[in-house]
Amino acid sequence: MLLERRPGAAVGEHVLRYCAYSERTGVPTRQREPLSPSVVLIFGIGSRLRVEGEALETFVGGLGDVCPVIEHDGEMHGIQVDLDPLGARMLLGVPMHELARRSVPLEEVMGAEAHVLEERLYEARSWDERIEIVDRTLERKLRDAPAPPPDVTWAWKRLVQSDGRLRTSEVAAALGCSGKHLAARFREHVGLPPKTVARIARFKRATELLSAHSLAEVAHACGYYDQSHLDRDFRDFAGTTPSSYRRDPRAVTFFQDA
């Protein structure tokens, strides 16, 4: 079961998607998840996932630069919330570099409130009700949080909306600051350097085009210098080749092992 819902208007600026899932494979499963410039909240409903070998039930995954690989014992049930790092900074109240490339239990950053929310979700009667509980909780917390700085918000949106094709030097110049200053601002409110964010956004767009276009067409459309440049991003971010990724985006067959 996979149930996607659009966030309410009150949180829609920072919350990108709600996705409830319930999967039974009957056997232990290991799979690659897509990479995107977003922070992920996972609310496990009576099941745990292993991320980088650590068993986690309800947790936050900061912005990363490698496709996450998850494992479960044959069942996984929960709700995934995708939000931009600016919203995550507002929601969690911690510098985003502390969560970058990490997955940590939600209680570490939300305290006892995380346990209360877990219990409410477990006791809810339907997946729609659970999503509604999460939406109302995030609406309240985002409403009460200080807004992100306008300069970081503008830079973030420009990089992501351009699918990573905009040079970070152009963004810094438009803001009248140095690249070093922009990187420091991103470290606090995003977690990763702006150049890395641009690469991730471009890679995400490439994965979206991969199924319907040739590799040369994808490389050209996404602003790669050539196909070898495209190959390098797939090797760095997904540990595989574009062709292998196209055959099965979730299969964990690493480039080094081929």
N, C-alpha and C positions, 0 to 999 in steps of 0.2 A: 504494500500500500504506500502510495506517495501522494500527499495532499499539499498543494501549494496555495498560499493565500497572500494577497497584496496587503501591505501594512496600512493601518488607518492613516488618514490625512495628517493627524497630529504628530506622527513619527516618521512620515514618509520621506522627509528630507534626508534622514540618516539611516533608517532601516530599509534595506533593499528587498528582503524576502523573508517569509515564514515558510517553512517546509516541515510538515509532520511525516514521519516515516515509520513503517513497521515491516520488517523483513525477516523471513525465516528461510535459511538455506539448508538447514539440517546438518551442515558440516562446517568446520572452522573455515573462515573466509578472510582473505587478505586482498585489499583493493586500493587502487590509486584514486584519490579525489582530485577534482579540478583545482587549478590555481587561479586565484583572482585577487584583485586589490581590495580585499574586504576582511574584516574581523568576524570570526564565527563564534556564536554561543551555541552550545549543545546542552539541551536538557534531556538527560537520559530518563526514560520511564521504565524503571525496573531492569535495565540492561546496561552493560558497560562496553566501552570501546577501548582498544589498546592503540595508543598513539605513541610512536617511537618506543614501543615496548612497555609503556606505562598504562595501567588500567585506570580509566577515568569514566565517571558517570555523568556529572554535570560540570562543564568546564568552559573556558574561553580559550580560543586559539587566536593569538595575535597575528598581525600581518607577517607572512613568510615569503621566502623566495624559492621554495621547493614544493612541488605537489605533495601534499600530505598523504601518507600511507596509513590506512587504518586496518585493524583486525578485529574480528569478533568470533565468538564460539559457535555461531550458527543462528543467532538471533540478535537483532538490534531494533529498539523501539525508542522514539524520542521526537524532539522538535529541534530543528536547526534554525537559527536566526542569523542572517547575513546583514551586517551593518558596516558603514564606512568607519574608518578609524577615528574620524572627528567625533562621530556619535559615540563610539566606544570610549573615547577619552572623557566625554561628558558623562556617560553612564557609569563608568567605573571609577573615575576620579584618580587615575594613576597615569604617570608618564608612559606613553605608548612604547617607548624603547624597552621598558621593563617586561613587556609581553611579546615583543618582536621575536619571531622564530621559536615561540614557546607555546605550549598548551598547559594551562594550570587550572586546578580546581576552582570553580567559581567562588567558593567560600573564602578563598585566599584574598579576593579583592572586594567581595560583597559581604563577607561576614555571615552572621546568623540569618540575614535576609535571604541568602541563597537557600538555606535549609527550609525556611518557611515557604518559599516559592516552589521548591521541589515537592513538598508535601501537598500543596494545593494542586499541582499538576497531576500528581499520582492519583489523587482522590477525584479528579474531574471525571465526568461521565462520558465525554466524547472528545475527539481530537479538535473539533471546532471550538469547544469550550476551553480547551487547553490553550489554543492559539489566542483566543480572546483574553484569557488571563495574562498571557505574556504581553500582548499588545497594550493592555491597560497599565501593566506594571512599567513597561518602558516609556509609555506616554507620561506617566507621573514623574519618573526619574529624569527624563529629558527636559520636561517643562521646568523643573526646579534647578537644573544645572546651568552654570554659566555658559554662554555661547562661545564657540571657538573663535579665535582671532580672525578678522576679515582677510588678512593677507594670506594666511595658511589656507583658509577656505577657498579663496580665489585660485591659488596655485594648485591645490589638490584637484579642484574641478577642471581646470584647464588641462592638466596632464591626463586625467582619466577620460575626459570627454573627447580628447584628441586621439584616444587609443594609443597613447605613448609616442605619437609622432612629433609632438612639440618638443623642441630642445629645452632642456632645463635652463640653459644660459639665457634663452629668450624670456622665460618666466621670471628669472631673477632680474633681468634688465627692466622688464615691465614694472616690477615692484620697486625698482631703484635700490636694490640691495645686491650683495655679493652672493656667489654660489655657496660660499661657506656659511653665510648667515641663513640662507634658505635651508641648507642641510640641517643646521641646528634647530630651526623651527620645526622641520619635519621630524626630527628625532623625538621631540617632545610630544607632538600632536598626531603623528602618523606612525612612527616607529622605525621606518626604513628611509634611506636617502631618496631624494626625488628622482635621481637617475635610475635607481632600482625600481621605484614605483612605475616609471615610464616603461621600463623593460617588461614588467609584469603585465601592464595594461596592453602592450603590443602583443605579447605572447597569448594573452587571453583572446584577443581578437583573432589571432592566427588559428587557435584551436576551434573557434566558431566557424571559420571559413573552410577548414580542412576537409570536411566531408563532401563539399560540392565543387571544389576547385583543385587544379593541379598545384603541386608544390611551388612551381615557378610563379603561378598566378597569386598564390597566397603570399609569397615573399614580396612580390611587387606591390600588392594591395596594402600590405602592412608596413611598408617602408624599410624592409631589410635591404642591405646592400646587394645580396645575392642569396642563392639557396644555401650555401655553406653557412652564411650568417644565421639563417633560419634554423639550420641543423644544430648550430651551437646553442641556441636558446632552448631547443627541445632537450638537448643533452644536459644543459645546466639545470633547467627547471623541472623536467619530467624524467630524467635519467633514461631516455629512450630516443628513438628516431621519429621524425614526423610520420613516416610510413607505418611504423609499428603503432604509434599513438592513434592513427586514423583507423587501423583495424580494430583496436579495442582500447579506448581511452582509460579504462579502469584496470587493465591487466598490468601487473607489476612484473615486467620483464626488463630488467635494467640493461642499459646500453653496454655497460662494462662486462655483462655476462654473455652478451650475444656472441 
